[in-house]
Amino acid sequence: MKTKLFFIGVIILSACYNNVPDEKTNPDASKGWALIGFVKADSINPILKPSPDQLFFCPLNNKEIKWEERNVLNPSAVVKDDKVYMIYRAQDNQMTSRLGLAVSSDGLHFTKQPNPVFFPDSDSMQLYEWKGGVEDPRIVEGENGIYILTYTSYDGKTARLCLATSPDLRSWTKHGLVLGEGKYKETWSKSGAIVSKLAGDRIIAARIGGKYWMYFGDTDLFMATSEDLIHWTVVENDENKKMISVLQPRPGYFDSRLVEPGPFALISDQGILLIYNSSNALSNNDPGLPSFTYSAGQALFDKKYPYKLIDRLDKYFIYPDKTYEKTGEVNNVCFVEGLVFFRKKWFLYYGTADSKIAVAVKE
């Protein structure tokens, strides 16, 4: 499976060149703030597949199970010790989700750890995590070197945005529901993307106006703020005390059904870049895509006022056009959650048809 990096680089640069936007056919290509021009690594994709031989003793089932027998999806990633560490969601045949860890020295070929590193257990979160499991990981690093994981707990009925921390990406401390135990406790919530900055090859959570900020949601996007990256407060309308939507679906576009955060939100010179996932509606949609297709777009927010939308791509920058992206547990899905800057390149990791994991690279 391993191939010399030189040859892989040549293949990646030459294969699928039509994935790079052309300004004559795609006006979005002229928007300097957008992170576009990713090329799918066709020669090696999908880079992660389910492994029926991975065994784990589940403390709640009280037996050994094949914990990633059915699907692998929802990849997040960070750079640590000159390697890429991927935290990904895996499903067993009962559709319970746990988070696995895979490590790569080149950003392309990954070695899985044999056991999940994050899973439902006999703890204070069992009520929210069992039996659906833990999903949708997104990772950033704190200024103190501690890793912050936002994830979704699913009890089979309600998805809830949660948070955990780790010093090493292997041992984790769960901190509970991001939206708290109050009025939002029963609210369907998920997919938290923390506003961060690039420092070398590290993605570090960054304060704006003395606070940390997070985009979250999976129909509209909302925001929350924090003083310590652990405890979060929802941004509400002062008059009705309801969550304020900062990004919405658009009739007639690829994101006509829903919008959901991708990886972390990245502070740049132009603003805050948010890569987001989207779904095409049944009607009043983008007629060039099948209904319910998941593709990814990008939005730019003001870096002083993170809730203020400045610009937005009119076209998706990645979408399902490969067999393994079109057919699987859920058809027609490219779902982006992982992004790293590694060895002077951007590596974008995404789930394909909710079944496997692939990578696209930008020089």
BELGILIN-V714957 format. One line per field, one symbol per residue. phi: phi as a letter, one per 30 degrees, with the letter a starting at -180 (. if undefined). Layout:
# BELGILIN-V714957
phi->???
This chain:
# BELGILIN-V714957
phi->.dbeeedddddddcdhdddddcddcbedddddddcbjdcddedbdddbbebdcdcadddcdhadbcdbdcbbahdcabcbhibccccbdbbddcidcbccbbbbcbiccccdddcdcaadbdbdceeccccdjcbhdbbbcdddiddcccaccbcjbbcbdbbbbadbiccbcdcjdddicddcecddbaiccddbbcbiccccebdbiibdbbcakbbccbbbbacbiccbbddcdddchcdcdcabdbejcdcdcabaecdeccdbddlcdcdbdabdddbhbdddbdeidcbbbbbccddcbedcdcaaddbdcbadbcedccblebdhbcbcbcbbcbhibccccbdchhbbbbbbbbd
